[in-house]
């Protein structure tokens, strides 16, 4: 029985290694971010020692997820659970604007057109390539 399990794990690992990852376009970076989802919005959470992430995304930052319907549907099933998403973001998107006050709260510049701005005008976006579960639950409001 153990031999069958070991063989299955080895075959799955070989299949994952055989998959090609898309090359990273110029001006973009591949990131892994721990957080929680609600519909198409991903909210970054505090990184832990065992789930460090790959870039310095501030806690509480909202990121719009782009991806295939099937992938987003699969991720949405896990709302309320902490996950780590991996995908491509344009460089400079994940730098926080304004001044951090602590606890994920930031004060930044307002819209410049006097009209309130578009709701997704400054929205950070990620082209999701995959996800995996992470330890912990999502914070509740």
N, C-alpha and C positions, 0 to 999 in steps of 0.2 A: 504494500500500500504506500509506504513512504517513497519507494522508487517511482511509482506513478506520479505522486505529487511533485517530487523533485524534477521529473522529466517534463511535466506540464509547466512548471515555473521556468525551467530552462528554455522551453520552446516559446513561451510568452515573452521572455526577455530577449530572445533572438529576433522575434518578430518586431519588437519595439526598436531594436537597434537597426533593423533593416529599413524602417521608415525614414524617409528623408524629411528633414525639417526645411521649411521655406527659407531661402536666404533673406537676411535682414536688409531691407531697402536703405539706401543712403538717406540720412536724416532721421532714421528711426532706430529703436532699440528694443530688443526682446526682454520682457520683464516678467517676473513672478511676484504676485502681490497677494498677501493674505487679507481676507475680508469677508464681507457678507453681501448678499444680493437682495434686491427687491425689484421685481420686474426686470427692466433692462439696466438698472443702476447698481453698480458695485461700490460699496463703501469700504475703504481701507481701514483695517484695525491695527492696533499696536502689535508690532512684531515681537515674537518670542525668540529665545535662544535656539529652539529646535525648528522654528519656521521663520528664518530671517528675511526672506524676500530677496530681491536682487537689486532694488533701487530704494532711494530714500523718499518714499511716499508718505506725506504726513497723515497721521491718524485722523479719520473722519473725512478724508477727501473723497468726493463722489466722482465716479468715472462711468461714462456711458459705454456699455458693452455692445460691440458689433460682432456678428458671427452668424453662422448658419442657423436656421430656425431649429433644427434638431439639436444642435449644441446648446443654444440658449434655453430650449425647453428642458434639456437634461440638467442644466445648471439650476433652473428655476425650481426644479423638484426639491432642491436642497436649501430653499430659503429657510432661514432660521438656524442654519448650521454654518459653521465657519469653513470656508474653502480657500484654496489658493488657485488663482487663475494665472495662466501664462498666455502671453500674446505680444503683439507689436504696438508700440506707442511712438508718436513723434517725439523727438528729443525736445526738451524744454517744456513739455506739457505738464510734467509732474513736479515742477518747481512751484512752491506755494507763493501766492501773491499776498501782500499785506504783512501784518505782524501777528505772530502767534501769542495768544494769551494763556495757553495751557488747556489741557483736557480736550484737545482737538478743535478749539475755538480760535478763529482768526478774524482780524479786522483788516479789511482791504479797501482799495479804491472802489467807488461806485461807478455806475455807467456814466459815460461822458456825453451821450446824446440827449440827455434830459427826458427821454421817453421810457426809461426803465430797462431798456435793453431786451434782447431776445433771451428766452429762458435757457437756450443751449449755446449762447454766443461764446462763452468762455469755457464751456464744458469740456473737460478732458475726455478723451476717447481711447479705447483699446480694441484692437482687432483680436478677439479671443481665439486662440489656437487649441487650448485644452484647459483642463482643471483637474484638481484632485482634492479629496477631503482633508481637513486639518482638524486638530484637536481643539475643542472648546465650542461654546455656543456664541451666538451673536448677542450683542447688547440689546436690551429692550428699551423702548422710549419711555 
